[in-house]
Amino acid sequence: MYTRIATAADVDIIVNFYQQLQEATRRLYAPHPMDRESLQQQVADPAHLMLLTFVEEELAGYQVFLKGAFPWERDRYKKYGIILNQETPSYETVIGNTYPGLRLGASMLEQALPLLKAAGITQLILWGGVQCANIRAVNFYLKNGFRIIGYFDWEGANYDMISTID
């Protein structure tokens, strides 16, 4: 397994990966846009850091870190008494259908931490929170240093979670 930074040449690989996800899996990652145009913009935008993780040369998952939270996320966190700094990235991870249960997500996050530390990033929030009903994801984030700091409703119940990077 290895992780590397995505480039413009990877967009079709990512689009194909996303299209092969089961519909139920894709719904878990809504509202994150994963169409070709959005991915091209993300890969080209210096505010985004997209990391791809491969297992035996097959894309197994990816992570996106968006520098600076969206205004509506900053507002929610402010209501919890947490002021997000300009550098606090929103984080999302997507793992392919064939890899759950292999601790791939934990390994991916572990491989990303040195890059985040080197960039001076000290905390992460979840991009759009995590659906409360997605117990597997909630438990993953809790096991990997995130803590639940609030709740909001958007197309169902969601938790806001934050992690401090040591």
Phi, psi and omega per residue, in radians:
M1 nan 2.419 3.045
Y2 -2.568 2.719 -3.120
T3 -2.178 2.430 3.090
R4 -2.543 2.867 3.111
I5 -1.289 2.366 3.117
A6 -1.256 2.586 3.064
T7 -2.179 3.025 3.114
A8 -1.016 -0.536 -3.139
A9 -1.199 -0.223 -3.097
D10 -1.619 -0.113 -2.998
V11 -1.000 -0.796 -3.131
D12 -1.122 -0.628 3.096
I13 -1.087 -0.749 -3.116
I14 -1.198 -0.759 3.118
V15 -1.048 -0.803 3.127
N16 -1.090 -0.719 3.100
F17 -1.036 -0.852 -3.093
Y18 -1.113 -0.717 -3.129
Q19 -1.159 -0.437 -3.137
Q20 -1.468 -0.137 3.094
L21 -1.191 2.565 3.056
Q22 -1.092 2.614 -3.123
E23 -0.969 -0.730 3.136
A24 -1.074 -0.646 3.116
T25 -1.202 -0.768 3.123
R26 -1.044 -0.685 3.128
R27 -1.080 -0.582 3.124
L28 -1.110 -0.500 -3.074
Y29 -1.658 0.001 3.040
A30 -1.154 2.500 0.240
P31 -1.757 0.439 -3.102
H32 -1.267 2.087 -3.120
P33 -1.272 2.256 -3.122
M34 -2.244 0.509 3.054
D35 -1.443 2.900 -3.055
R36 -0.970 -0.831 -3.091
E37 -1.090 -0.788 3.137
S38 -1.105 -0.721 3.136
L39 -1.150 -0.699 3.090
Q40 -1.048 -0.734 3.129
Q41 -1.146 -0.756 -3.132
Q42 -1.085 -0.798 -3.105
V43 -1.127 -0.610 -3.116
A44 -1.423 -0.390 -3.037
D45 -1.433 2.117 -3.142
P46 -1.141 -0.249 3.082
A47 -1.316 -0.263 3.117
H48 -1.833 2.434 2.941
L49 -2.137 2.007 3.111
M50 -1.940 2.175 3.115
L51 -1.945 2.297 3.122
L52 -1.845 2.415 3.095
T53 -2.064 2.233 -3.103
F54 -1.987 2.481 2.980
V55 -2.121 2.065 -3.111
E56 0.861 0.865 3.081
E57 1.161 0.145 3.070
E58 -1.862 2.310 3.098
L59 -1.106 2.079 -3.093
A60 -1.789 -0.409 -3.128
G61 3.109 3.001 3.084
Y62 -2.595 2.842 3.104
Q63 -2.260 2.489 3.053
V64 -2.186 2.319 3.068
F65 -2.087 2.052 3.130
L66 -1.835 1.989 -3.121
K67 -1.117 2.154 -3.136
G68 1.452 2.198 -3.133
A69 -1.314 2.733 3.053
F70 -1.130 2.662 -3.132
P71 -0.965 -0.707 -3.138
W72 -1.176 -0.511 3.066
E73 -1.300 -0.730 3.088
R74 -1.013 -0.706 3.127
D75 -1.117 -0.751 3.116
R76 -1.093 -0.801 -3.122
Y77 -1.137 -0.611 3.096
K78 -1.068 -0.672 3.091
K79 -1.097 -0.465 3.095
Y80 -1.478 -0.057 -3.108
G81 1.524 0.294 -3.137
I82 -2.005 2.092 3.083
I83 -1.689 2.043 3.126
L84 -1.450 2.353 3.098
N85 -1.418 2.943 -3.082
Q86 -1.031 -0.468 -3.059
E87 -1.602 -0.170 -3.088
T88 -1.098 2.033 -3.133
P89 -1.530 2.619 2.918
S90 -1.491 2.453 -3.017
Y91 -2.158 2.411 2.999
E92 -2.433 2.562 3.060
T93 -2.313 2.475 3.115
V94 -2.268 2.223 -3.136
I95 -2.083 2.369 -3.133
G96 -1.085 2.766 -3.090
N97 -1.075 -0.462 -3.057
T98 -1.519 -0.004 -3.036
Y99 -2.067 0.067 3.136
P100 -1.141 2.611 3.110
G101 1.479 -0.056 -3.126
L102 -1.709 0.189 -3.077
R103 1.058 0.415 3.137
L104 -1.099 -0.757 -3.133
G105 -1.029 -0.763 3.123
A106 -1.122 -0.719 3.121
S107 -1.150 -0.689 3.125
M108 -1.090 -0.827 -3.136
L109 -1.106 -0.712 3.123
E110 -1.060 -0.697 3.125
Q111 -1.238 -0.443 3.139
A112 -1.389 -0.491 -3.017
L113 -0.974 -0.765 3.112
P114 -1.047 -0.638 3.104
L115 -1.151 -0.718 -3.140
L116 -1.175 -0.769 3.117
K117 -1.066 -0.753 3.138
A118 -1.087 -0.513 3.117
A119 -1.494 0.042 3.105
G120 1.378 0.310 -3.128
I121 -1.441 2.254 -3.061
T122 -1.992 -0.178 3.106
Q123 -2.644 2.739 3.096
L124 -2.293 2.549 2.948
I125 -2.113 2.791 3.091
L126 -1.411 2.304 -3.139
W127 -1.207 1.875 -3.127
G128 1.338 0.230 -3.131
G129 1.202 -2.868 3.094
V130 -2.364 2.405 -3.136
Q131 -1.116 2.243 -3.121
C132 -1.001 -0.603 -3.112
A133 -1.272 -0.249 3.140
N134 -1.502 1.290 -3.040
I135 -1.005 -0.700 3.137
R136 -1.018 -0.802 -3.133
A137 -1.202 -0.755 3.123
V138 -1.008 -0.818 3.132
N139 -1.128 -0.669 3.087
F140 -1.013 -0.871 -3.106
Y141 -1.131 -0.721 3.111
L142 -1.075 -0.729 -3.137
K143 -1.200 -0.364 -3.067
N144 -1.925 0.556 2.944
G145 1.606 0.003 3.086
F146 -1.503 2.692 3.051
R147 -2.307 2.568 3.122
I148 -1.339 2.233 -3.140
I149 -2.113 -0.106 3.123
G150 -3.116 3.133 -3.055
Y151 -2.395 2.507 3.025
F152 -2.570 2.814 -3.129
D153 -1.964 2.099 3.015
W154 -2.662 1.896 -3.053
E155 0.897 0.695 -3.116
G156 2.100 3.097 -3.107
A157 -1.387 2.368 -3.119
N158 -2.405 2.590 3.017
Y159 -1.778 2.470 2.869
D160 -1.604 2.347 -3.126
M161 -2.341 2.605 -3.131
I162 -2.383 2.630 3.085
S163 -2.308 2.432 3.040
T164 -1.730 2.284 -3.141
I165 -1.681 2.118 -3.124
D166 -1.424 nan nan
